[in-house]
Amino acid sequence: MLKIAVILVVCIIGMFCIVDVYAQEMKKATYQENVQIIYDQAINNEITASITLESTSNLEMRISDEVEQKIIENDLIQSIVFTNHGECVLGVFDESCIMINFALEDLKIVLAEEIEKEKEAGVGIRAIQNGSKELGDELIDYINNELGMNTEYNSVFIHTSGEASNVLETSGAVSGRGSVSVVYTMPKQSTDFIFPDLAGNLIPRIIRDSGGFYDVAKQLSEETGSEISFSMIPQVNNMFYSLKVSKVYSNYTPDFQRFEIIDPMQYLNVNEIKRSSYFSGGFYPLNSLIQVVVVTNVPITIESISTNEIKKITSVEDISTNGFFIESNTGNNIDARYLFGLNESVMQNELTMKLVTLDENGSTEIKSNENLGGGCLIATAAFGSEMAPQVQFLRELRDNTVLQTQSGTSFMTGFNQFYYSFSPAVADLERENPVFKETVKLTLTPLLTSLTLLNYVDIDSESEMLGYGIGIILLNIGMYFVAPAVLVINLKKILRLKN
């Protein structure tokens, strides 16, 4: 439950922080698409990648007027959530759940007389459980029908802690503290099974056919271990609807004492994200956002980013350019939002950033447009981990040697465009085919060996970078193409002589 809470808290914060700045200046569509990548070292040592499709209109998230009104009119309801998460609340495992969440203190006021009677008998809590179940039972048939589910009553869970709120310094309203969940369950189904039906019921064809983040969500839903949730949160005069697909990657152990390269798209298994063409009729720069959050045990800072930095958000011109707006640059909680500006898509190598431990005497100024490149996808898949010595060697060579010269930076810019056109597909094939993975590992060995030569030379000028770079390229051409060609020719000659 804590994992869901953390993700949901960050989602709500990310949705409103930038939007509020422009509330008086810009028209904003009711439909919004968001990507969130949460690097969590402080709580669970994991990375969560999620795509959220949101709206405040039941024409874009098709819930009937009747059901929407029933929910809005009930002042006790905080939210209604469907999820196939492994443990929707404590003690409920491997079930798909619908949770109808009520405000605990308001519920106590409504049930005050009954609670007082029970307190005299030494119980008290039973009135809350029975009262919330009665309220939930009045709604569940309508909700099941709207979502195409067949959940049945399981339990009532009273939330009393707010660990996620303490970590992220929020009010706790979203994390669950001070609420009561009436839980209805059904046999668990995988996300790739649920997504087509749920999205088909909720999202109109015009949005589904417009692509954008919806296509990324659909692709992520097909990944093993992905999860899905749909939330309805009453607001003053309408509802906030949110359909989310996410996947958790465990064992996140960054080494900030050295440096850490953040490559958000790696965890979505795409090399490009396009905006939905649903927004093509106007300028809606805030309706497609990519949020990167890093929560750490040690204070860190962003040293450089591979795209532009948007320094301020005070006018329409500021967000006409694509780039990262850095909400929080230093400390234990890094928060960066990518805005598309006038662009319709973003490539993988444009979203990377370099993080380092915060030095009290060091600079916190961000170097932008450094063309860091993304993760070494093929090498990471071949050697099994971003922290493998071979992968770290490639990163250090790129950042500490190649990118230190103008010619090296220019080379990396062109190389990245070529590399990311095929590397995600190759990496996927490596993960699916162990034999191919070992073949790639053997193929990379001569390249890695040749690159170690650069550790033994001093490169202090552009001419030296060009000279050694061309030398390494020619050496690899010789190893990978000339030597095999010569070997094949000689073998043919030997076979001819024998015949």
QUIZIFEN-V816242 format. One record per backbone hydrogen bond with DSSP energy under -0.5 kcal/mol. CO is the residue of the C=O (numbers start at 1). NH is the residue of the N-H. If there is no record, write none. Layout:
<<CO & NH> <CO & NH>>
//
This chain:
<<1 & 5> <2 & 6> <3 & 7> <4 & 8> <5 & 9> <6 & 10> <7 & 11> <8 & 12> <9 & 13> <10 & 14> <11 & 15> <12 & 16> <13 & 17> <14 & 18> <16 & 20> <17 & 21> <18 & 21> <18 & 22> <19 & 22> <20 & 23> <22 & 25> <22 & 26> <30 & 56> <32 & 54> <33 & 289> <34 & 52> <35 & 291> <36 & 38> <36 & 50> <37 & 39> <37 & 293> <38 & 40> <38 & 48> <39 & 41> <39 & 295> <40 & 46> <45 & 251> <45 & 252> <46 & 40> <47 & 49> <47 & 249> <48 & 38> <49 & 247> <50 & 36> <51 & 245> <52 & 34> <52 & 54> <53 & 243> <54 & 32> <55 & 241> <57 & 60> <57 & 61> <61 & 63> <64 & 68> <65 & 69> <66 & 70> <67 & 71> <68 & 72> <69 & 73> <70 & 74> <71 & 74> <73 & 75> <74 & 77> <76 & 103> <79 & 101> <80 & 232> <81 & 99> <82 & 230> <83 & 97> <85 & 88> <86 & 94> <89 & 92> <91 & 93> <92 & 88> <94 & 188> <96 & 186> <97 & 83> <98 & 100> <98 & 184> <99 & 81> <99 & 101> <100 & 182> <101 & 78> <101 & 79> <102 & 104> <102 & 180> <103 & 107> <104 & 108> <105 & 109> <106 & 110> <107 & 111> <109 & 112> <111 & 115> <112 & 116> <113 & 117> <114 & 118> <115 & 119> <116 & 120> <117 & 121> <118 & 121> <118 & 122> <118 & 123> <119 & 122> <123 & 125> <124 & 127> <124 & 128> <125 & 129> <126 & 130> <127 & 131> <128 & 132> <129 & 133> <130 & 134> <131 & 135> <132 & 136> <133 & 137> <134 & 138> <136 & 139> <136 & 140> <137 & 141> <139 & 142> <139 & 143> <140 & 144> <141 & 145> <142 & 146> <143 & 147> <144 & 148> <144 & 149> <152 & 185> <155 & 183> <157 & 159> <157 & 181> <159 & 178> <162 & 166> <163 & 167> <164 & 168> <165 & 169> <165 & 170> <172 & 176> <172 & 177> <176 & 179> <178 & 104> <179 & 159> <180 & 102> <180 & 182> <181 & 157> <181 & 183> <182 & 100> <183 & 154> <183 & 155> <184 & 98> <185 & 152> <186 & 96> <190 & 193> <190 & 194> <191 & 195> <193 & 197> <194 & 198> <195 & 199> <196 & 200> <197 & 201> <198 & 202> <199 & 203> <202 & 62> <202 & 204> <204 & 207> <204 & 208> <205 & 209> <207 & 210> <208 & 211> <210 & 277> <211 & 214> <212 & 215> <212 & 216> <213 & 217> <214 & 218> <215 & 219> <216 & 220> <217 & 221> <218 & 222> <219 & 222> <220 & 223> <223 & 226> <226 & 191> <227 & 246> <228 & 84> <229 & 244> <230 & 82> <231 & 242> <232 & 80> <232 & 234> <233 & 240> <238 & 235> <239 & 241> <240 & 233> <241 & 55> <242 & 231> <242 & 244> <243 & 53> <244 & 229> <245 & 51> <246 & 227> <247 & 49> <248 & 250> <249 & 47> <251 & 253> <254 & 256> <255 & 258> <255 & 259> <256 & 357> <260 & 262> <260 & 355> <261 & 263> <262 & 353> <263 & 266> <264 & 267> <265 & 268> <265 & 269> <265 & 270> <271 & 348> <273 & 346> <276 & 279> <277 & 280> <279 & 282> <282 & 284> <284 & 287> <287 & 33> <288 & 340> <289 & 35> <289 & 291> <290 & 338> <291 & 37> <292 & 336> <293 & 39> <294 & 296> <294 & 334> <295 & 41> <295 & 42> <299 & 358> <300 & 331> <301 & 303> <301 & 356> <303 & 367> <304 & 354> <305 & 370> <307 & 369> <308 & 310> <308 & 324> <309 & 311> <315 & 319> <316 & 319> <317 & 320> <320 & 342> <323 & 339> <324 & 310> <324 & 326> <325 & 327> <325 & 337> <328 & 335> <329 & 302> <331 & 300> <332 & 296> <334 & 294> <335 & 327> <335 & 328> <336 & 292> <337 & 325> <337 & 339> <338 & 290> <339 & 323> <340 & 343> <344 & 275> <346 & 273> <347 & 350> <348 & 351> <349 & 373> <352 & 306> <353 & 262> <353 & 355> <354 & 303> <354 & 304> <355 & 260> <356 & 301> <358 & 360> <359 & 362> <366 & 368> <367 & 305> <375 & 377> <376 & 380> <377 & 381> <378 & 382> <379 & 383> <380 & 384> <385 & 388> <388 & 392> <389 & 393> <390 & 394> <391 & 395> <392 & 396> <393 & 397> <394 & 398> <395 & 399> <396 & 400> <397 & 401> <397 & 402> <398 & 403> <401 & 404> <402 & 405> <405 & 409> <406 & 410> <407 & 411> <408 & 412> <409 & 413> <410 & 414> <411 & 415> <412 & 416> <413 & 417> <414 & 418> <415 & 419> <416 & 420> <418 & 421> <419 & 422> <419 & 423> <422 & 426> <423 & 427> <424 & 428> <425 & 429> <426 & 430> <427 & 431> <428 & 432> <429 & 433> <432 & 434> <433 & 437> <434 & 438> <435 & 439> <436 & 440> <437 & 441> <438 & 442> <439 & 443> <440 & 444> <441 & 445> <442 & 446> <443 & 447> <444 & 448> <445 & 449> <446 & 450> <447 & 451> <448 & 452> <450 & 453> <451 & 454> <452 & 455> <453 & 456> <454 & 457> <457 & 459> <458 & 460> <461 & 465> <462 & 466> <463 & 467> <464 & 468> <465 & 469> <466 & 470> <467 & 471> <468 & 472> <469 & 473> <470 & 474> <471 & 475> <472 & 476> <473 & 477> <474 & 478> <475 & 479> <476 & 480> <477 & 481> <477 & 482> <478 & 483> <481 & 485> <482 & 486> <483 & 487> <484 & 488> <485 & 489> <486 & 490> <487 & 491> <488 & 492> <489 & 493> <490 & 494> <491 & 495> <492 & 496> <493 & 497> <494 & 498> <495 & 499>>
//
